[in-house]
Amino acid sequence: MGKAFPSMVGNGEMSLEKGQIESWIAEGWTFRVKEIHGKRYMTRRKGKLERSLGPFSEEKWRQISNYKAKFEEKPAKPAAFTDEQLTVLSQLRERVDGIEGLLKRLKKEYLDTKRKLEVPVDLLKESALRRVRDDHFGCFHMGKDGYCTWWHYYGRKSLHEQKEDSITEGGILKKVWRDNVKSNPEICASCPSYTPRIPQTKTLL
């Protein structure tokens, strides 16, 4: 068995050192009094290991108990990271930095693209609005209620306002759905069937 106490006092007995006791406690050692052949001894244990601290002494046991109580009152220090854990953390930080950089670039590209598209989008909107005006620029196929009388769907589209209608194809009456182009002029922006109500002629000088 190893030495229980690393220093000596004047009467020849080994003394307890606070640092050593705290080191044992931090390493997971526990302490107990063990009786062997009618004699009591102090020991420290960790798992299946047990080491002697010498014959039982009230004073020494009180020292151990006091050190143990004071040590347990201290807040536990956070465990230090291993080299492997630090490497993983560093790699994760690099990935996070990379993602943050990518998000910044994407945001910049999005804003740049948005600015470039603002003018053509406004022009398309203006063009679409002209096709559903109530004057001579309005489309011939737009009914008075604002619904398209030319194009139709055989199933309802939920993305915009529609109304139910019916047509006859091959002698069969069929249910169809028509768009409200007055409320959704973007539908007409590139429609190939757009026809002005009153075709305009251009006078050449």
C-alpha positions as CSV (number, residue, x, y, z in Angstrom):
1,M,0.0,0.0,0.0
2,G,1.2,3.5,-0.8
3,K,2.0,6.3,1.6
4,A,-1.1,7.8,3.1
5,F,0.4,11.2,4.1
6,P,3.3,12.8,2.3
7,S,4.8,14.9,5.2
8,M,5.7,14.3,8.8
9,V,5.1,16.2,12.0
10,G,7.3,16.4,15.1
11,N,5.8,13.4,16.9
12,G,6.6,11.1,14.0
13,E,3.0,10.8,12.7
14,M,2.2,11.6,9.1
15,S,0.1,14.7,8.6
16,L,-2.7,15.4,6.2
17,E,-2.2,17.9,3.4
18,K,-5.2,19.7,2.2
19,G,-4.0,19.7,-1.4
20,Q,-3.5,16.0,-1.5
21,I,-6.9,15.3,0.0
22,E,-8.6,17.6,-2.5
23,S,-6.7,16.0,-5.3
24,W,-7.9,12.6,-4.2
25,I,-11.5,13.8,-4.0
26,A,-11.2,15.4,-7.4
27,E,-9.9,12.1,-8.8
28,G,-13.0,10.4,-7.5
29,W,-11.6,8.8,-4.4
30,T,-13.9,8.3,-1.3
31,F,-12.9,7.7,2.3
32,R,-14.0,5.2,4.9
33,V,-13.0,3.6,8.2
34,K,-12.3,-0.1,7.9
35,E,-11.9,-2.6,10.8
36,I,-9.4,-5.4,10.4
37,H,-8.7,-7.9,13.2
38,G,-10.2,-5.6,15.7
39,K,-8.2,-2.6,14.7
40,R,-9.6,0.4,12.7
41,Y,-7.9,1.9,9.7
42,M,-8.7,4.7,7.3
43,T,-8.7,4.0,3.6
44,R,-9.4,5.7,0.3
45,R,-11.3,3.9,-2.4
46,K,-12.0,4.3,-6.1
47,G,-13.8,1.5,-7.9
48,K,-12.0,-1.7,-7.0
49,L,-8.9,0.1,-5.8
50,E,-8.4,0.7,-2.1
51,R,-5.4,2.3,-0.4
52,S,-4.6,2.6,3.3
53,L,-4.3,5.9,5.1
54,G,-3.0,4.4,8.2
55,P,-4.5,3.6,11.6
56,F,-7.7,5.4,12.5
57,S,-7.2,8.7,14.3
58,E,-10.0,11.0,15.4
59,E,-8.0,14.0,14.5
60,K,-7.0,12.8,11.0
61,W,-10.5,11.6,10.2
62,R,-11.8,15.0,11.3
63,Q,-9.3,16.6,9.0
64,I,-10.4,14.4,6.1
65,S,-14.1,15.2,6.8
66,N,-13.4,18.9,7.0
67,Y,-11.4,19.0,3.7
68,K,-14.1,16.9,2.0
69,A,-16.9,19.2,3.2
70,K,-15.0,22.4,2.1
71,F,-14.1,20.9,-1.3
72,E,-17.7,19.9,-2.0
73,E,-18.9,23.4,-1.2
74,K,-16.7,24.8,-4.1
75,P,-18.5,25.1,-7.5
76,A,-17.3,22.4,-9.8
77,K,-14.9,23.6,-12.4
78,P,-15.9,23.0,-16.0
79,A,-14.1,20.1,-17.5
80,A,-11.3,21.0,-19.9
81,F,-11.8,20.2,-23.5
82,T,-9.6,17.5,-25.0
83,D,-7.5,18.2,-28.1
84,E,-9.9,16.1,-30.2
85,Q,-12.9,18.2,-28.9
86,L,-11.1,21.4,-29.5
87,T,-10.4,20.3,-33.1
88,V,-14.1,19.5,-33.6
89,L,-15.1,22.8,-32.2
90,S,-12.7,24.6,-34.5
91,Q,-14.1,22.8,-37.5
92,L,-17.6,23.6,-36.5
93,R,-16.7,27.3,-36.1
94,E,-15.2,27.3,-39.6
95,R,-18.4,25.8,-41.0
96,V,-20.6,28.3,-39.2
97,D,-18.4,31.2,-40.4
98,G,-18.6,29.7,-43.9
99,I,-22.4,29.5,-43.7
100,E,-22.7,33.1,-42.4
101,G,-20.5,34.3,-45.2
102,L,-22.6,32.4,-47.8
103,L,-25.8,33.9,-46.3
104,K,-24.3,37.4,-46.6
105,R,-23.4,36.8,-50.3
106,L,-26.8,35.4,-51.1
107,K,-28.5,38.4,-49.4
108,K,-26.4,40.8,-51.5
109,E,-27.1,38.9,-54.7
110,Y,-30.8,38.9,-53.9
111,L,-30.9,42.6,-53.3
112,D,-28.9,43.3,-56.4
113,T,-31.2,41.1,-58.5
114,K,-34.3,42.7,-57.0
115,R,-33.0,46.1,-57.9
116,K,-32.3,45.0,-61.5
117,L,-35.8,43.5,-61.9
118,E,-37.7,46.4,-60.4
119,V,-37.9,48.3,-63.7
120,P,-38.9,45.4,-66.0
121,V,-41.4,44.1,-63.4
122,D,-43.0,47.5,-63.2
123,L,-43.2,47.7,-67.0
124,L,-44.8,44.2,-67.2
125,K,-47.3,45.3,-64.5
126,E,-48.2,48.4,-66.5
127,S,-48.6,46.4,-69.7
128,A,-50.9,43.9,-67.9
129,L,-53.0,46.7,-66.5
130,R,-53.5,48.2,-70.0
131,R,-54.9,44.9,-71.2
132,V,-57.7,45.0,-68.6
133,R,-58.6,48.7,-68.8
134,D,-62.2,49.6,-69.5
135,D,-61.4,51.8,-72.4
136,H,-60.4,50.8,-75.9
137,F,-57.2,49.2,-74.6
138,G,-59.1,46.6,-72.7
139,C,-59.1,43.0,-74.0
140,F,-62.0,42.0,-76.2
141,H,-62.2,38.7,-74.4
142,M,-62.7,40.2,-70.9
143,G,-66.4,40.2,-69.9
144,K,-68.1,43.0,-68.1
145,D,-67.7,41.2,-64.9
146,G,-63.9,41.1,-65.4
147,Y,-63.6,37.4,-66.2
148,C,-61.9,36.0,-69.2
149,T,-64.3,34.6,-71.8
150,W,-61.7,32.9,-74.0
151,W,-59.5,30.8,-71.7
152,H,-60.8,28.3,-69.2
153,Y,-59.8,25.4,-67.0
154,Y,-61.5,22.1,-66.5
155,G,-60.4,22.1,-62.9
156,R,-60.4,24.9,-60.3
157,K,-57.2,26.7,-59.6
158,S,-57.0,28.0,-56.1
159,L,-54.1,30.5,-56.6
160,H,-56.4,33.3,-57.8
161,E,-60.1,34.3,-58.1
162,Q,-62.2,32.2,-60.5
163,K,-65.8,31.5,-61.3
164,E,-67.7,28.5,-62.4
165,D,-69.0,28.4,-66.0
166,S,-70.2,25.9,-68.6
167,I,-69.4,25.2,-72.2
168,T,-70.5,22.7,-74.8
169,E,-67.9,20.6,-76.5
170,G,-68.9,17.9,-79.0
171,G,-72.5,18.2,-77.9
172,I,-71.5,17.6,-74.3
173,L,-72.1,20.2,-71.6
174,K,-68.9,20.6,-69.5
175,K,-68.2,22.6,-66.3
176,V,-65.2,24.9,-66.6
177,W,-63.5,27.6,-64.5
178,R,-62.6,31.1,-65.7
179,D,-60.1,33.6,-64.3
180,N,-60.9,37.1,-63.0
181,V,-58.4,38.9,-65.1
182,K,-59.6,42.3,-63.9
183,S,-58.5,41.5,-60.4
184,N,-55.4,39.5,-61.6
185,P,-54.1,41.4,-64.6
186,E,-50.7,39.6,-64.5
187,I,-52.5,36.6,-66.1
188,C,-52.9,38.7,-69.3
189,A,-49.3,40.1,-69.4
190,S,-48.1,37.6,-72.0
191,C,-51.4,36.2,-73.2
192,P,-51.2,35.3,-77.0
193,S,-54.9,35.8,-77.4
194,Y,-55.1,39.4,-76.2
195,T,-57.3,41.4,-78.6
196,P,-58.0,45.1,-78.1
197,R,-61.7,45.9,-78.1
198,I,-61.3,48.7,-80.7
199,P,-58.1,48.1,-82.8
200,Q,-56.2,51.3,-83.2
201,T,-54.7,52.4,-86.5
202,K,-51.5,54.4,-86.7
203,T,-51.3,57.4,-89.1
204,L,-48.0,57.6,-90.9
205,L,-46.8,61.1,-91.7
